[in-house]
Structures are given as structure tokens and as C-alpha cells.
Amino acid sequence: MTLADSYKVQTELTYELNKNISGDVRFDDMSRALWSTDASIYQIKPLGVVLPKTKEDVVATLELAAKNNVTVLPRGGGTSLAGQTVGESIVLDFSKYMRSVIELNSEEGWVRTQPGIILDELNRYLAPHNVMFTPDPSTSNRGNVGGALGNNSCGAHSIMWGKTVDNVIDMDVILSNGDSANFHAISGDQLETKMRLSSFEGDIYRNLFKIGEENRNEILDRYPKIQRRVSGYNLDEFVGGNNFNMARFAVGSEGTLITIHEAKLKVTPIPKVTGLLVLHCMDLIESMEATVAAIEMNPSAVELIGSMILRQAKSNLAYSRLTDFIDGDPEAILAIELISETSTELDAKFDRLEERISRGGWGYSMIRMTEASDQQKVWDVRKAGLGLMMNV
């Protein structure tokens, strides 16, 4: 596309979008520069930016993009580290308007939200109902639900409650041609019904099923059998048996397949009693060896924080007051979270964990934390890691 062609497309899209949507249309140079970066090293100016207010805005944007052979890039908080939210596309930023909690059913264990809500804001909304959305990446104070779905975010607690893909029930999505669809768990018979549809959605199910069947052995043999695989498309969802959930397939696709405008997510009861054991190690290898032993104790979270982050935190005016839990100058600390029904049960778990670590000869200091405010200091330092590392 030449410069003149690009300017013509931008002009036409600006006019059509302003005529057809209620949200903000920003194709000016300043907005394009502001949305040309994320948390990565990449910088690519988009064709323009749309801040949708409604599902209809999203549909209209995708239909106009398809008509003009232009790509669309859904975006939330822009926390991506590999340039996933920058590109020469129409950027759909949900973080300004489409950030509401639509419905909560804590008894059945689910919440329905729009994609633009920040993860920490969602959990603040859920906390009075004694439930939480468990994926907790380090960017949760700015990352959006839509970004967690696009990235298949994990976090420190994924060893107990899984990745985002394990916490999604269904998604209301817009396909690339502007058609609406609901992705959810379906049986083998329902899959056959979907494949008989004459619509674009039917084409998608037929082609994905064909890819799965033709590559079944390769997928089964070569897809890594690890707990935190979040790379690539989840084609293994198509070869696991008769039941299939297209929502699970689409999670982690980084906005390349669909645009999500609502999601129904699992929520989990907040643990009654939580404690944190902070193990200080003079050697990175011993902290990794201790991690293996810690996992045997069925912790709710295990997080390693290296010396570079710890030293940056100590020297940072904003974070230095949070580092009083650090004993000496460790090469790494291991934060091991335990949950229980009672304080007595928690103490017993602490005793077993400390005995196991002592028997292994790992670390030089272990600190128990039972106060929520003390534990939060550790998690705050951990979540500040990216920002602190940018100072190096």
C-alpha cells in the first residue's frame, strides 16, 4: 500500500467509523503515536484507533475493516512484551468504555465481564462476595481481562488454579467478518450441528476439525505436556475426545482469531487463611532445588524473585519501604504461599515445609508471614519487577 493509498483508506475509514459508531475514533497523528507502543521494544503506528462503547461498535468496526481489507488488533492494557498489541491495523482498545462487570453468580462460581476491565479492579469488585478470579500475572494492576484471555495469562497461583484457559466458561465474540458467535463447551453431537452450519462460523468449525483430524498424531506426540504451555494455538483441544470448547481453543490466540466483547469466567472462593514463607538463598540453583521440594507440599503459589529485582527495589524510593522483609543480600528469594481452613492447620503446614527445606539444606533464612499487609509487600515487589528491570 502506497502512502497515498494509506491516507485515502484512513480518510475513508475515519468518515465511515464516525458515521457508524458511538465510541471514539482517533486517526490523528498524536493518537497513532500514543498507540504505536506497548511494553515491548517494538513501535508500529496503527492505521487508527477505535475506543468502542458497545458490541455494535465492535461489529461495525470489523465489518468496515473487512470491507476495506484492513486488519483489526484488539488491545487492552498494552502490557504485552513481544509486540502483540502493536501493528499497522485498526487498534480496538476496550480499556476506556467496555470495562464493566455484567453479572456475578458467586453461588454457581462465575462472573460475566467486558474485556476492558483491569484484573485487580475485577478482584476488588469480587472480594466483598468472597470470591476471586485466580489468574494473577505481574501486570494485574493494569492488565485487562481481554489481555489475559488473549495471552492465556498465568501468574504465581497457576500451580493451584490453572491458567486463564482453565478459568474460562464461555465467550461472546465477533468473527473477522462481523458475525457474532458464542464459544462454549459442546458435545460431539453439537459439534456436528455446528459443522453443518452454512455460515462463516460453520466454516471455522469444519476447517479446525479437519486440521485436528489430519494432524492428530503430530499434535498428540509433539505438543508439550507441561503445566504452563501458553504458546501457539490450542489445537490439542480438538483431539482430546468428544467434548469440545471453542472458548478454550481461542484463549491465547492474541486477538488473531476473534474479538471478545464479553466473557463468562470462573471465580474461586477466597482462601480462609493464607500464609507466606519467604526463603532467602545465596545461590540461584538452591532456590530452584527448593522449588521442587516446595511443590511437594501443595502450595497455592511459588514465586522466585531474583537479586536484580530485589536490589532495584531496595534502591527505588517508591519500593524501598516495602523491602524490610529482605534478610541480608540474597541472590534469590522464594515466596511460598500456603492456604488452609484454620490458623492451626497453617502452622502445621509451615512446620512441615520448614522441616523439608532444612533437611534439603537450602537457604540461610526463612521468614513466616501471616499478616496480609506483610504478604502484600512481597507480592508488590514481585509485581514491580518489570518496571524495576526497565531501570537497568
Secondary structure, 3 states (H helix, E strand, C coil): CCHHHHHHHHHHHHHHHHHHCCCEEECCHHHHHHCCECCCCCECCCCEEEECCCHHHHHHHHHHHHHCCCCEEEECCCCCCCCCCCCCCEEEECCCCCCCEEEEECCCCEEEECCCCEHHHHHHHHHHHCEECCCECCCCCCCEHHHHHHHCCCECCHHHHCCHHHHEEEEEEECCCCCEEEECEECHHHHHHHHCCCCHHHHHHHHHHHHHHHCHHHHHHHCCCCCCCCCCCCHHHHCCCCCEEHHHHHCCCCCCCCEEEEEEEECEECCCEEEEEEEEECCHHHHHHHHHHHHCCCCCEEEEEEHHHHHHHHHCCCCHHHCCCCCCCCCEEEEEEEEECCHHHHHHHHHHHHHHHHHHCCCCEEEEECCHHHHHHHHHHHHCHHHHHCCC
